[in-house]
Amino acid sequence: MDFIGVTTLLLMTCIIFICLSVMQTKKAKGKGKLPPGPTPLPILGNILQLNGKDVFKSLIKLSEKYGPVYTLHMGMDPVVVLCSYDAVKEALIDNAEDFGARGHMPLLDRIKQKYGVAASNGERWRQLRRFSLMTLRNFGMGKRSIEQRIQEEAQFLTEELRKSKAQPLDPTFYFAKAVSNVICSVVFGDRFEYEDKEFLKLLGLLTEVFKGFSSFWGQMYNVYPKVVGKMPGPHHKFFNAIDGIQEVIAKHVKMHKETLDLNDPRDFIDCFLIKMEQEKGIPDTEFHMEGIVKTAYDLFDAGTETVSTTMRYGLMILLKHPDVEERIHQEIDKVIGRNRAPCTEDRPHMPYMDAVIHEIQRYIDLVPLGIPHKVIRDVKFRDFLIPQGTTIYPMLGSVLRDPKQFKYPNQFNPGHFLDDNGKFIRKDGFMPFSSGKRICLGEGLARMELFLFFTTILQNFSLRSLVDVAEIDLTPLMSGFLNFPRYYQLAFIPR
């Protein structure tokens, strides 16, 4: 084909794309009265108005112009963005049923393919969430037995940190190993040794997945999945990591099948296999191999990376604020002492520790954009009519930094969760686990882990930074879907 022919073909392709984009926009507007927002470009939508290194700040800046509820076009797809506690609460809590479905997110679909708990909708989601909650509770989530598992793992972690003999180390994988072992004991039936090669491989792959979510390529895939998915680039390493984790889980499922006792389930996988056996004659059952692998993946990744990253970020914050660390030490010595392990019954007597953990979660704002929702029907919301199926971005970061909820939204200040008498107070704007029907499945487990791990570490060690406090940079290394903290080293000094 000659040059003129190629040029003509490209021009025609562009014209077709532009027409499709205009038609899609008009179609979306015709179905309802969407909130105002920036004018989208054909094909590109509003992507040029987003800073790929800090999408959250770009979205907040747009809200300053268009209000707390506005429309943004990700490529050719309109999404409604909710900024502020009031807007998010009105949607996820006051209208929980209407806003309770999982929204369109190509990266999440690539991992889960609409199976599992995190990405599914409708009856599949209801069945899998109900089953997962019931099974986790049966295996001790929220009970004394899971507390004992966490306490045991916290002691393993303490011994591992003692081996460093106060020498500097990067805490990333230390925390990941300890936190992951808690959920692994529930899902797979046992913990891993810290140097187990398969375990280290799993954690390495999981880190790649979470970094991929916040990378430039990951964000571009979310906007143009069909195009970016076929392009060469580092995002394929992310896809390979996803597949690698699921292959390991599938291998464990196969091993469980070979030794399964229908009358004596050992863990979550066994319970799922028994449910599969019970429903094998039901054609549209949600309990099958695809379901077990994706649901186990949900529990493994949510139960590992979020808590371990919060711990890593949290200790960096304490290095930056040694006065806060000192006050925690004083409270631990007063309430627990040095001769017994911390327990959840200590938390009501440790308001400062509780406030610090809450403030760490608020300040680091781990999932600033929230996971997308969508409306299940045409919804009248404020002065607008949002069409059925529209994706909703509930900006959790805008809630956690809402000045109406927190006096110093951009500063680390445990006082946000303390009254004038030093007692712990709850805040409605504390939503790191989201809210409503899609609130995090493992919130209770995560809260227990954060308290027991943080308290055990600070009971046994003082923290020492390798750099001057003024040089500690708390801004994220990457900020996209997740706020990914910078890598750093610290020394754990035995107390």
N, C-alpha and C positions, 0 to 999 in steps of 0.2 A: 504494500500500500504506500503511495507516495506521500510526501509531506503535507500537501493540501488535503488529501483524504484523511490523514490522521488528525489534522487540525479541525476539519469539519466534524469528525466523529467526536472529538473532545468537546467542541462547542455544543453539539447536540446533547451530549451527555450532561453537560452543565445546565443547559436549559431545562432538560427533563427533571434534574434534581431540584432546581429552583422552583419549577412548577409544583412538584410534589411537596416541597417544603411549604409553599404558600397555601396549597390546598389543605395540608395537614393543620396548619395554624388556623385557617378559617374554620375548618371542621371542629377543632377544639373550642374555638370561640363560639361557634354556632350552637354547641351542645349546652353551653352554660355561660354564666357571667364570671369569668375567671378574675382573680385579683389583678390589679395593675402590675406592671413590671417593665423592665427595659425592652425596647424593640429588638426582636431577634433578627439576625441575618439569615438568609437562605442557607440551608444545610448546616451552617456553623452554629446557629442559635445564638446564645449569649456566651459562648465559651471564651471569646476574646476578652470578656470583662472579668474573667476569673484568673487570679494569680495561681499558677500551678503549684507554687511552693507554699502557699497558704490560702487554700480555698475558703476556709472558715472566715478569715478577715475580709475577703472579697464579698462574701455573702452578707456579712454584717454591715459592710459599707453600703451595699445596695439597699438594705433595710432602712438605713438612715434616710434614703431618698424616697423609697416607695412604701415605707411603713412596715409593721411587724408581720403582715401577711401579704406576700407578693408572688408573682408568677415569673419563673425563669425557664428558659428553653435550653435543655441539654441536648444539643444537636437539634433534631426536629421534634423532640418530645417535651411538652410542657410539664413542669413540676411546680407544686405550690410549696413555698418556703415559709416556715413558721419561726419567727424570732421573738423571744421574750417568754417569761414564765406564763403570763396570762394567755398568750396564743397557744402555746403547747398544752397547757392544762385544759383549755377549752376544747381542744381537739382530742387528746389522748385519754382524758379522764371524763370530762363532761359529755363527750360524744364518742365514748370508747368503742361502741359497736360499729359505728359508721367508719371510724378511722382505724379499725383493728386489723386490717389485712396487711400482709407483707408487700411492699412496693417493689417496683422494677429496679433491679441492680444487677447488671450483667456479670460482674465479678462473683457475686454471691450465687447467681444461677450457674456459673461455670463450675463452682465448687460442689454445690448441692443438687443442681439439676431439678430444683423444686421438690426434692425429697428432704427428709430430716425435719427437725423442728424449726430451725431458724428461717428457712426459705419457703416453706410450704404454706398453703392457705386452705380454707374451707374445712371439709370433713377430715382430710388427711392431717392437717395441722391439729385439729381438735383431738383426734385419736392419739397421735404421737405425743402431744404435750401431756395429755391426761395420763397415758401409760408411763411416760418418762418421770413425771412428778411422783406418781404412785410408787414406781420402782425405786427411785432415789430415796424416798422416805423410808421404804422398807429396808433399805440398806444403810439407813442411819442418818441421812441428811436432815439436819435440824435436831438430831438426838445425841445422846451421850456417846454412842459408838463412833460417830464421825469425829466428834471432838477428840476422842482418844487417838484416832488415826492422825489427826493434825498435830496433836501434842507429840506423838511418837516421831513424826516426820520433822517437827521443829527441833527435836533433840538430835536427830541424824544431821540436820543442817548445822546445828551448833557445833557438833563434833568436827564436821568437815571444815568449818571456818576456823576452828582452833588449830587445825593442821597447818594453816597458813603461817602460824607463829608471828602474827602481827605484821606480816609482809603485805605490801600492796597487791590487790587483785581486782579484776573486773567481776562484779557480782552477777552478771547477766545469767550465766548458765547455772550458777549455784542456786539462785532463786527459782529458775525454771524447773530444775530437777526436783526440788523439794515440793513446789506447788503442784507440779504435774503428777507426782507420785500419789497425791491425795485422790485425785479424780481417777488415776489409773487403777488404784486399789478397788474403786467402786465399779468401774467399767470393765476392766480386764481381770479383776479378782486378786491382784497382787501388785506390790510395788516393784520398781526396778532398782537394781544396784546403780549407784551414781556413775560408775564407769562402764555400764552395759552398753555395748556398741550399738545395738538396735535402738535403745533409748536415746542415746546421743544423736543418732541419725534422725529420729523422729523430731527431737527438739530443734535440731538445725533446720529441718524442712519447715517446721512451724514458724520459725523466725523469718524464713524467706517469704512465707505466705503473708504474714502480717506486714512486713516491709513492702511487699508488692502492692498491698491494698492502698498504701499511702504514696506510692511512687508516681511519677509523672505518667509512666506507661499504664499503670493501673487505672489512673483517673481517665486517661484517654480511652482505654478499653471500655470503661463504664459509659462513655458517650457514643463511641463508634465501635461496638463489639465486632461486627461483621468485617469491618475493614481492618482494624488493629489486630484482630485475631489471626489474620492471614499475613500480616507483615512480620518480617524478622525483627528481633529486638530482645531486650532483657526480660520482657514479660513472659517469654516462654520458659524461663527458669522458674518463674512463679507457678506456671501451669504444671511443670514437671514436679514441683514440690507438692502441689495438691494431690497429684496422682500417686506420688510416692507414699504419702501418709495413708491414703485410702488403700493402697496395696498392703501395707503393714496391718491395718485394721482387718482387712479381708482375710489375711493369713491367720490372725488370732481368732476370727470367727470360725474358720475351718477347723482349727485346733480344738475349739470349744465344742463343735459339733461332734467330733470324734470321741470326746470324753463326757458328753452331756448325760446328766442324770435328771430325768423329767421331774422327779420328786424332791430334788435337792439342788436348787439353783445356787451357784456360787457368786454371781455378779450380774451386772446389767446385761451383758451379752447372753448369758444363759437364760435370763428371763425373757429376752426378746426372741430367742430361739424356741422357747417353750410356747410363746404366743404364736409364732409362725406355725408350729406344729398344730396348735389348736385351730388355726384358721386356714389350714392348707386347702380345705375344700371350698373356701369362699373366693370366687373369681376376682372380685375387686378389693381384696384385703390390702391393707396398708402395711402388713407385716410380711416382708420378703427380704431378699438379700440386699437389694438397693436401699431399702429402708433402714436395715440394721447398720450398714456401713456408714450411711450419711448421718444417722442419728448419733452413732458412737463418735463420729467425727465432730459433730456439734458439741458434744459433751467434752471431748478431749481438748479441742482448741479453746472453747470458752472457759474451760476449767484450768487452763494452763497460762496462756499468754497474758490475759487481762490482769490477773492477780499478780503474777510475777513481774510484769511491767510496772504495775502500781507500786510494788515493793521497791523496785530498782529506782524509780523516779522519786519515791518517798524518802529513801535514804540520801539521795542527792540533795533534796530540799533540806533535810536535817543537817547535812554538812554546811549548807549555806546559812543555816540558822542554829548555831551551836547553843544559844540560850534556850531554844525549844527542846533540844536534846537533853540539856541539863535538867530542865524542869520535869521531863518524862522520867529520867533516872530517879529523881527525888520521889515521884509518885509511885514508881515501881517498888523502891526500897521501903516505902511507908506501908503500902498495901500488901505486897507479895513477899518482899524480902529476897534473899538469894538462894534459899534452900528448898524451894518447891517450884514445880512447873506452873506457869500461868494457866488459868482456866476461864471459861466464859462467865462464870459467876463473879469474876473479879471486875468485869467491865462496868457494872453500875457503880462501883466504888472508885473508878478511875476516870472521872469526867474529862480530865485534861488529855489523857491518851486517846479517849474516844473522839474528842474534838479535833485532835491533830490528825487522826486517820480520816475523819470526814473532810477536813480541810485539804488534806493531800488529794483525795479523790476529786474534790471540787476544783482545786487549783490546776491539777494536771489535765483535767478535762479530756480523758482518754479517748472518747469517741465523740468529737465535737459536733459532727453532722447528724449523729444518731443513725440508726439503720432505717432506710426508707419504709414508710407505710404507704397504703393507698386506700381510697374510699371505696366502699363496697356497693354504693348506690349514689345517685345524684344527691348531693348534700348542700343544703343551705347553710352557709357558714358566715356569720356576720352579714355583710351586705352582698355576699357573693353566692354564686351557684356553681359548686365544683362538680364537674361531670364524673360519673361512675368510672372507676379504674384509674383516675388521676393519681400520679405518684406524689407523696407528701414527704418533705424533708422536715422532721421535727428537730430543730437545731438545739440539741441538748446543751451545747456550749453557751448558747445565748441564755439558757435558764440558769446554768451554774455561774454565770457572770452577769446576771441581771442586777443592776444597782438597786432595784426596789426590794430585792431579796437579800443582798449582801452589801454591807456598807462600803467595803473596800474590794470591789470585784476583781481587780487586777493585781492584788497583793496577796501574799500568803499570810493569813491571819487566823489562828485557831479560835480567836475571840468571836468569830462568826457563829460558833456553835456553843458559846458559853454565856450565861446570864451574868448579871452584876455580882452574884454571889459565887461565881465559879462553877455553877451546876450546868451539866450538859443540856442543851436545848435542841430540839429538832427543827428543821427548816423545810417548809413546803417546797422550796426551790432546789432541794438536794435530790437530783434525778440522774446520777451517773449510770444507773441500771435501767434507764428509761422509765416509763410509767404506763398504766392502763393494761389492756389485754396482752400486750406484747412485752411486758416487763421481763427482765432477764430471769430465765429458769433457775439459775444458780445463785440468785442474790443472797439467800441465807447462808449458803456455803461460803461464798466469797467474803461476806462480812465476818464470819467466824474465822476464816483463814487469816485475813488481814490483821485482826486483833491478836490472835495467838502467835503468828509469825513475828510481827513487829515487836510485840511485848517480850517474847522469848529472846530475840536478838538483842534488844536493848537492856534486858535484864543481865545478859552475860557479857556484853561488849560496849565499849565506847568507840565512837567512829572518828577516824582521822583522815583528813583530806590531804592529798599530795600537793595541792595548789592553794594559794591564798583564797580566802572566802570570796573576795571581790572578783576573782577570776572564774568562779563557778557559774556556768551559763545554763540557766534553767529553761531556755527556749528549746522547743523540740528540734531534733535533728531533721525530721520530716513531719509535715503537717498536711494530711489529706483526709482520708476517711478516719485515720487514727493520728493521735499525737505521739510520735515515736521518739523517746528520749535519747539524748546524746550518750555515747559510751564514756565511761569514766572509771577511775580506779580509786579504791579507798582501802584503808587498813582497819581491821577489826582488833581492837586492843582489849584483851581480857580485863574485866573489872575485878 
